[in-house]
């Protein structure tokens, strides 16, 4: 099963990674966080949020820039896990 990230279509913005200078597309996730994707991600499916009528797209998690950026760990806000 493909893991997906659900984004609001009307929140799309363009940018460039400050570390590796890759071309990015930014979206607001349904959770409210901003998230970078490589290039121009393609929706696997779409739906309308009945409360706001905003279009929600589902994007394959593998298109996330966090998975491809060589310096992704330096941008992470999560504490590093240490092995005992």
N, CA, C and O atoms as a printed pandas DataFrame, in Angstrom:
     atom_number atom_name residue_name chain_id  residue_number  x_coord  y_coord  z_coord
0              1         N          UNK        A               1    0.845   -1.187    0.000
1              2        CA          UNK        A               1    0.000    0.000    0.000
2              3         C          UNK        A               1    0.886    1.245    0.000
3              4         O          UNK        A               1    1.818    1.344    0.798
4              5         N          UNK        A               2    0.604    2.173   -0.874
5              6        CA          UNK        A               2    1.359    3.409   -0.988
6              7         C          UNK        A               2    0.945    4.377    0.113
7              8         O          UNK        A               2   -0.242    4.650    0.291
8              9         N          UNK        A               3    1.927    4.898    0.854
9             10        CA          UNK        A               3    1.636    5.926    1.854
10            11         C          UNK        A               3    1.516    7.257    1.133
11            12         O          UNK        A               3    2.313    7.572    0.249
12            13         N          UNK        A               4    0.514    8.032    1.520
13            14        CA          UNK        A               4    0.297    9.317    0.872
14            15         C          UNK        A               4    0.240   10.440    1.891
15            16         O          UNK        A               4   -0.007   10.230    3.079
16            17         N          UNK        A               5    0.479   11.638    1.383
17            18        CA          UNK        A               5    0.328   12.856    2.166
18            19         C          UNK        A               5   -0.803   13.645    1.527
19            20         O          UNK        A               5   -0.823   13.835    0.311
20            21         N          UNK        A               6   -1.745   14.105    2.347
21            22        CA          UNK        A               6   -2.910   14.836    1.851
22            23         C          UNK        A               6   -2.637   16.332    1.958
23            24         O          UNK        A               6   -2.286   16.840    3.022
24            25         N          UNK        A               7   -2.809   17.034    0.822
25            26        CA          UNK        A               7   -2.474   18.459    0.742
26            27         C          UNK        A               7   -3.654   19.265    0.210
27            28         O          UNK        A               7   -4.506   18.745   -0.510
28            29         N          UNK        A               8   -3.686   20.542    0.577
29            30        CA          UNK        A               8   -4.675   21.452    0.014
30            31         C          UNK        A               8   -4.133   21.994   -1.298
31            32         O          UNK        A               8   -3.050   22.578   -1.333
32            33         N          UNK        A               9   -4.886   21.802   -2.381
33            34        CA          UNK        A               9   -4.442   22.202   -3.714
34            35         C          UNK        A               9   -4.210   23.711   -3.820
35            36         O          UNK        A               9   -3.291   24.146   -4.515
36            37         N          UNK        A              10   -5.030   24.509   -3.142
37            38        CA          UNK        A              10   -4.915   25.962   -3.275
38            39         C          UNK        A              10   -3.760   26.560   -2.464
39            40         O          UNK        A              10   -3.599   27.780   -2.421
40            41         N          UNK        A              11   -2.962   25.708   -1.826
41            42        CA          UNK        A              11   -1.829   26.207   -1.033
42            43         C          UNK        A              11   -0.495   26.047   -1.757
43            44         O          UNK        A              11    0.558   26.314   -1.177
44            45         N          UNK        A              12   -0.529   25.622   -2.995
45            46        CA          UNK        A              12    0.691   25.329   -3.759
46            47         C          UNK        A              12    1.568   26.562   -3.940
47            48         O          UNK        A              12    1.085   27.646   -4.268
48            49         N          UNK        A              13    2.863   26.375   -3.720
49            50        CA          UNK        A              13    3.830   27.442   -3.943
50            51         C          UNK        A              13    5.142   26.850   -4.440
51            52         O          UNK        A              13    5.439   25.682   -4.192
52            53         N          UNK        A              14    5.913   27.652   -5.132
53            54        CA          UNK        A              14    7.197   27.201   -5.684
54            55         C          UNK        A              14    8.341   27.693   -4.811
55            56         O          UNK        A              14    8.221   28.693   -4.103
56            57         N          UNK        A              15    9.449   26.972   -4.877
57            58        CA          UNK        A              15   10.616   27.388   -4.130
58            59         C          UNK        A              15   11.833   26.588   -4.514
59            60         O          UNK        A              15   11.820   25.806   -5.464
60            61         N          UNK        A              16   12.889   26.805   -3.749
61            62        CA          UNK        A              16   14.156   26.106   -3.971
62            63         C          UNK        A              16   14.702   25.695   -2.615
63            64         O          UNK        A              16   14.631   26.465   -1.657
64            65         N          UNK        A              17   15.243   24.495   -2.525
65            66        CA          UNK        A              17   15.838   24.014   -1.283
66            67         C          UNK        A              17   17.064   24.869   -0.964
67            68         O          UNK        A              17   17.912   25.095   -1.827
68            69         N          UNK        A              18   17.150   25.340    0.276
69            70        CA          UNK        A              18   18.286   26.170    0.680
70            71         C          UNK        A              18   19.563   25.361    0.851
71            72         O          UNK        A              18   20.647   25.936    0.945
72            73         N          UNK        A              19   19.452   24.032    0.892
73            74        CA          UNK        A              19   20.645   23.195    1.046
74            75         C          UNK        A              19   21.158   22.687   -0.292
75            76         O          UNK        A              19   22.312   22.926   -0.647
76            77         N          UNK        A              20   20.304   21.985   -1.038
77            78        CA          UNK        A              20   20.770   21.342   -2.278
78            79         C          UNK        A              20   20.312   22.068   -3.534
79            80         O          UNK        A              20   20.671   21.669   -4.642
80            81         N          UNK        A              21   19.517   23.141   -3.375
81            82        CA          UNK        A              21   19.060   23.994   -4.474
82            83         C          UNK        A              21   18.145   23.285   -5.466
83            84         O          UNK        A              21   18.024   23.713   -6.614
84            85         N          UNK        A              22   17.504   22.210   -5.034
85            86        CA          UNK        A              22   16.541   21.519   -5.888
86            87         C          UNK        A              22   15.270   22.363   -6.018
87            88         O          UNK        A              22   14.909   23.109   -5.108
88            89         N          UNK        A              23   14.611   22.231   -7.152
89            90        CA          UNK        A              23   13.334   22.928   -7.370
90            91         C          UNK        A              23   12.253   22.226   -6.555
91            92         O          UNK        A              23   12.133   21.002   -6.618
92            93         N          UNK        A              24   11.470   22.976   -5.796
93            94        CA          UNK        A              24   10.466   22.406   -4.905
94            95         C          UNK        A              24    9.079   22.963   -5.182
95            96         O          UNK        A              24    8.922   24.054   -5.730
96            97         N          UNK        A              25    8.084   22.187   -4.791
97            98        CA          UNK        A              25    6.711   22.657   -4.710
98            99         C          UNK        A              25    6.283   22.478   -3.266
99           100         O          UNK        A              25    6.363   21.379   -2.716
100          101         N          UNK        A              26    5.827   23.567   -2.653
101          102        CA          UNK        A              26    5.378   23.539   -1.263
102          103         C          UNK        A              26    3.860   23.442   -1.215
103          104         O          UNK        A              26    3.163   24.049   -2.028
104          105         N          UNK        A              27    3.358   22.675   -0.258
105          106        CA          UNK        A              27    1.923   22.572   -0.019
106          107         C          UNK        A              27    1.660   22.651    1.479
107          108         O          UNK        A              27    2.537   22.365    2.295
108          109         N          UNK        A              28    0.447   23.040    1.823
109          110        CA          UNK        A              28   -0.024   22.916    3.196
110          111         C          UNK        A              28   -0.676   21.553    3.318
111          112         O          UNK        A              28   -1.598   21.225    2.572
112          113         N          UNK        A              29   -0.191   20.759    4.266
113          114        CA          UNK        A              29   -0.815   19.471    4.534
114          115         C          UNK        A              29   -2.152   19.697    5.223
115          116         O          UNK        A              29   -2.376   20.754    5.813
116          117         N          UNK        A              30   -3.033   18.725    5.156
117          118        CA          UNK        A              30   -4.322   18.806    5.835
118          119         C          UNK        A              30   -4.105   19.012    7.335
119          120         O          UNK        A              30   -4.948   19.603    8.010
120          121         N          UNK        A              31   -2.985   18.528    7.853
121          122        CA          UNK        A              31   -2.659   18.698    9.281
122          123         C          UNK        A              31   -2.309   20.142    9.632
123          124         O          UNK        A              31   -2.250   20.492   10.811
124          125         N          UNK        A              32   -2.073   20.992    8.615
125          126        CA          UNK        A              32   -1.737   22.391    8.852
126          127         C          UNK        A              32   -0.268   22.725    8.671
127          128         O          UNK        A              32    0.089   23.903    8.645
128          129         N          UNK        A              33    0.593   21.729    8.545
129          130        CA          UNK        A              33    2.025   21.974    8.364
130          131         C          UNK        A              33    2.342   22.214    6.892
131          132         O          UNK        A              33    1.621   21.741    6.013
132          133         N          UNK        A              34    3.423   22.951    6.624
133          134        CA          UNK        A              34    3.915   23.146    5.260
134          135         C          UNK        A              34    4.889   22.021    4.938
135          136         O          UNK        A              34    5.623   21.569    5.816
136          137         N          UNK        A              35    4.903   21.564    3.682
137          138        CA          UNK        A              35    5.723   20.408    3.322
138          139         C          UNK        A              35    6.277   20.589    1.911
139          140         O          UNK        A              35    5.538   20.970    1.004
140          141         N          UNK        A              36    7.594   20.314    1.711
141          142        CA          UNK        A              36    8.200   20.430    0.380
142          143         C          UNK        A              36    8.159   19.100   -0.382
143          144         O          UNK        A              36    8.349   18.027    0.191
144          145         N          UNK        A              37    7.906   19.205   -1.680
145          146        CA          UNK        A              37    7.916   18.041   -2.566
146          147         C          UNK        A              37    8.857   18.333   -3.724
147          148         O          UNK        A              37    9.022   19.485   -4.125
148          149         N          UNK        A              38    9.470   17.290   -4.256
149          150        CA          UNK        A              38   10.365   17.439   -5.396
150          151         C          UNK        A              38    9.573   17.782   -6.659
151          152         O          UNK        A              38    8.522   17.198   -6.920
152          153         N          UNK        A              39   10.083   18.726   -7.431
153          154        CA          UNK        A              39    9.510   19.054   -8.733
154          155         C          UNK        A              39    8.035   19.381   -8.706
155          156         O          UNK        A              39    7.579   20.185   -7.894
156          157         N          UNK        A              40    7.286   18.746   -9.608
157          158        CA          UNK        A              40    5.843   18.930   -9.725
158          159         C          UNK        A              40    5.148   17.616   -9.388
159          160         O          UNK        A              40    4.920   16.798  -10.279
160          161         N          UNK        A              41    4.806   17.399   -8.123
161          162        CA          UNK        A              41    4.186   16.126   -7.752
162          163         C          UNK        A              41    2.817   15.952   -8.410
163          164         O          UNK        A              41    2.121   16.923   -8.708
164          165         N          UNK        A              42    2.457   14.699   -8.626
165          166        CA          UNK        A              42    1.191   14.349   -9.269
166          167         C          UNK        A              42    0.253   13.771   -8.224
167          168         O          UNK        A              42    0.655   12.936   -7.413
168          169         N          UNK        A              43   -1.001   14.218   -8.244
169          170        CA          UNK        A              43   -1.992   13.684   -7.313
170          171         C          UNK        A              43   -2.359   12.258   -7.697
171          172         O          UNK        A              43   -2.592   11.960   -8.868
172          173         N          UNK        A              44   -2.407   11.391   -6.712
173          174        CA          UNK        A              44   -2.892   10.021   -6.929
174          175         C          UNK        A              44   -4.407    9.996   -6.902
175          176         O          UNK        A              44   -5.033    9.175   -7.573
176          177         N          UNK        A              45   -5.001   10.898   -6.122
177          178        CA          UNK        A              45   -6.455   11.039   -6.059
178          179         C          UNK        A              45   -6.770   12.430   -5.525
179          180         O          UNK        A              45   -5.907   13.100   -4.958
180          181         N          UNK        A              46   -8.015   12.853   -5.712
181          182        CA          UNK        A              46   -8.466   14.142   -5.188
182          183         C          UNK        A              46   -9.841   13.978   -4.569
183          184         O          UNK        A              46  -10.578   13.043   -4.884
184          185         N          UNK        A              47  -10.171   14.907   -3.681
185          186        CA          UNK        A              47  -11.493   14.951   -3.055
186          187         C          UNK        A              47  -11.736   16.380   -2.595
187          188         O          UNK        A              47  -10.795   17.168   -2.499
188          189         N          UNK        A              48  -12.971   16.716   -2.312
189          190        CA          UNK        A              48  -13.298   18.029   -1.772
190          191         C          UNK        A              48  -13.571   17.899   -0.283
191          192         O          UNK        A              48  -14.251   16.973    0.159
192          193         N          UNK        A              49  -13.032   18.841    0.485
193          194        CA          UNK        A              49  -13.325   18.913    1.909
194          195         C          UNK        A              49  -14.746   19.462    2.030
195          196         O          UNK        A              49  -14.992   20.599    1.626
196          197         N          UNK        A              50  -15.689   18.688    2.575
197          198        CA          UNK        A              50  -17.081   19.140    2.619
198          199         C          UNK        A              50  -17.289   20.388    3.476
199          200         O          UNK        A              50  -18.224   21.151    3.234
200          201         N          UNK        A              51  -16.435   20.605    4.464
201          202        CA          UNK        A              51  -16.591   21.764    5.339
202          203         C          UNK        A              51  -16.171   23.063    4.657
203          204         O          UNK        A              51  -16.826   24.093    4.819
204          205         N          UNK        A              52  -15.078   23.012    3.895
205          206        CA          UNK        A              52  -14.533   24.232    3.289
206          207         C          UNK        A              52  -14.620   24.244    1.770
207          208         O          UNK        A              52  -14.385   25.280    1.147
208          209         N          UNK        A              53  -14.955   23.107    1.164
209          210        CA          UNK        A              53  -14.995   22.930   -0.292
210          211         C          UNK        A              53  -13.630   23.135   -0.945
211          212         O          UNK        A              53  -13.546   23.414   -2.141
212          213         N          UNK        A              54  -12.562   22.996   -0.157
213          214        CA          UNK        A              54  -11.214   23.066   -0.721
214          215         C          UNK        A              54  -10.876   21.716   -1.334
215          216         O          UNK        A              54  -11.274   20.672   -0.818
216          217         N          UNK        A              55  -10.135   21.743   -2.447
217          218        CA          UNK        A              55   -9.696   20.516   -3.101
218          219         C          UNK        A              55   -8.506   19.948   -2.340
219          220         O          UNK        A              55   -7.539   20.657   -2.061
220          221         N          UNK        A              56   -8.586   18.661   -2.007
221          222        CA          UNK        A              56   -7.503   17.958   -1.314
222          223         C          UNK        A              56   -6.916   16.937   -2.278
223          224         O          UNK        A              56   -7.642   16.135   -2.865
224          225         N          UNK        A              57   -5.599   16.973   -2.435
225          226        CA          UNK        A              57   -4.909   16.002   -3.271
226          227         C          UNK        A              57   -4.080   15.064   -2.417
227          228         O          UNK        A              57   -3.550   15.460   -1.379
228          229         N          UNK        A              58   -3.969   13.828   -2.853
229          230        CA          UNK        A              58   -3.112   12.843   -2.177
230          231         C          UNK        A              58   -1.869   12.641   -3.021
231          232         O          UNK        A              58   -1.959   12.321   -4.206
232          233         N          UNK        A              59   -0.692   12.831   -2.401
233          234        CA          UNK        A              59    0.591   12.716   -3.096
234          235         C          UNK        A              59    1.381   11.580   -2.468
235          236         O          UNK        A              59    1.411   11.436   -1.245
236          237         N          UNK        A              60    2.022   10.773   -3.310
237          238        CA          UNK        A              60    2.859    9.677   -2.841
238          239         C          UNK        A              60    3.944   10.237   -1.919
239          240         O          UNK        A              60    4.647   11.181   -2.279
240          241         N          UNK        A              61    4.072    9.655   -0.739
241          242        CA          UNK        A              61    5.041   10.124    0.256
242          243         C          UNK        A              61    6.468   10.091   -0.277
243          244         O          UNK        A              61    7.316   10.848    0.195
244          245         N          UNK        A              62    6.750    9.225   -1.254
245          246        CA          UNK        A              62    8.104    9.133   -1.809
246          247         C          UNK        A              62    8.494   10.372   -2.603
247          248         O          UNK        A              62    9.666   10.537   -2.943
248          249         N          UNK        A              63    7.525   11.260   -2.911
249          250        CA          UNK        A              63    7.840   12.507   -3.612
250          251         C          UNK        A              63    8.231   13.627   -2.654
251          252         O          UNK        A              63    8.539   14.738   -3.085
252          253         N          UNK        A              64    8.217   13.334   -1.353
253          254        CA          UNK        A              64    8.606   14.315   -0.347
254          255         C          UNK        A              64   10.094   14.644   -0.494
255          256         O          UNK        A              64   10.918   13.746   -0.670
256          257         N          UNK        A              65   10.431   15.925   -0.421
257          258        CA          UNK        A              65   11.838   16.315   -0.532
258          259         C          UNK        A              65   12.638   15.869    0.685
259          260         O          UNK        A              65   13.860   15.741    0.603
260          261         N          UNK        A              66   11.977   15.632    1.804
261          262        CA          UNK        A              66   12.678   15.166    2.998
262          263         C          UNK        A              66   13.329   13.795    2.764
263          264         O          UNK        A              66   14.294   13.447    3.445
264          265         N          UNK        A              67   12.817   13.027    1.819
265          266        CA          UNK        A              67   13.389   11.718    1.523
266          267         C          UNK        A              67   14.525   11.744    0.521
267          268         O          UNK        A              67   15.251   10.759    0.391
268          269         N          UNK        A              68   14.696   12.860   -0.197
269          270        CA          UNK        A              68   15.713   12.909   -1.248
270          271         C          UNK        A              68   16.823   13.926   -1.004
271          272         O          UNK        A              68   17.885   13.824   -1.619
272          273         N          UNK        A              69   16.610   14.892   -0.134
273          274        CA          UNK        A              69   17.610   15.926    0.104
274          275         C          UNK        A              69   18.803   15.351    0.865
275          276         O          UNK        A              69   18.620   14.724    1.909
276          277         N          UNK        A              70   20.023   15.553    0.358
277          278        CA          UNK        A              70   21.205   15.038    1.046
278          279         C          UNK        A              70   21.411   15.643    2.441
279          280         O          UNK        A              70   22.060   15.034    3.292
280          281         N          UNK        A              71   20.864   16.833    2.674
281          282        CA          UNK        A              71   21.024   17.490    3.972
282          283         C          UNK        A              71   19.728   17.491    4.793
283          284         O          UNK        A              71   19.572   18.325    5.685
284          285         N          UNK        A              72   18.816   16.591    4.512
285          286        CA          UNK        A              72   17.509   16.583    5.182
286          287         C          UNK        A              72   17.620   16.496    6.698
287          288         O          UNK        A              72   16.844   17.134    7.408
288          289         N          UNK        A              73   18.564   15.723    7.202
289          290        CA          UNK        A              73   18.687   15.568    8.652
290          291         C          UNK        A              73   19.053   16.878    9.338
291          292         O          UNK        A              73   18.673   17.092   10.489
292          293         N          UNK        A              74   19.771   17.746    8.668
293          294        CA          UNK        A              74   20.160   19.012    9.290
294          295         C          UNK        A              74   18.966   19.957    9.427
295          296         O          UNK        A              74   19.026   20.896   10.220
296          297         N          UNK        A              75   17.875   19.732    8.672
297          298        CA          UNK        A              75   16.678   20.563    8.743
298          299         C          UNK        A              75   15.617   19.972    9.661
299          300         O          UNK        A              75   14.639   20.647    9.981
300          301         N          UNK        A              76   15.790   18.744   10.084
301          302        CA          UNK        A              76   14.771   18.073   10.891
302          303         C          UNK        A              76   14.624   18.730   12.255
303          304         O          UNK        A              76   15.610   19.112   12.885
304          305         N          UNK        A              77   13.381   18.855   12.699
305          306        CA          UNK        A              77   13.106   19.382   14.040
306          307         C          UNK        A              77   12.962   18.269   15.055
307          308         O          UNK        A              77   12.832   18.520   16.253
308          309         N          UNK        A              78   12.986   17.051   14.577
309          310        CA          UNK        A              78   12.867   15.902   15.470
310          311         C          UNK        A              78   14.205   15.617   16.134
311          312         O          UNK        A              78   15.238   15.685   15.467
312          313         N          UNK        A              79   14.222   15.297   17.430
313          314        CA          UNK        A              79   15.499   14.965   18.070
314          315         C          UNK        A              79   16.035   13.656   17.500
315          316         O          UNK        A              79   15.274   12.746   17.170
316          317         N          UNK        A              80   17.358   13.582   17.392
317          318        CA          UNK        A              80   17.981   12.349   16.882
318          319         C          UNK        A              80   17.760   11.215   17.852
319          320         O          UNK        A              80   17.852   11.393   19.067
320          321         N          UNK        A              81   17.468   10.047   17.312
321          322        CA          UNK        A              81   17.314    8.868   18.146
322          323         C          UNK        A              81   18.688    8.299   18.430
323          324         O          UNK        A              81   19.515    8.153   17.530
324          325         N          UNK        A              82   18.916    7.985   19.670
325          326        CA          UNK        A              82   20.213    7.391   20.052
326          327         C          UNK        A              82   19.984    5.957   20.482
327          328         O          UNK        A              82   19.051    5.645   21.221
328          329         N          UNK        A              83   20.836    5.119   20.013
329          330        CA          UNK        A              83   20.769    3.701   20.382
330          331         C          UNK        A              83   21.343    3.510   21.785
331          332         O          UNK        A              83   22.337    4.154   22.122
332          333         N          UNK        A              84   20.758    2.654   22.608
333          334        CA          UNK        A              84   21.283    2.437   23.957
334          335         C          UNK        A              84   22.608    1.727   23.957
335          336         O          UNK        A              84   23.174    1.475   25.021
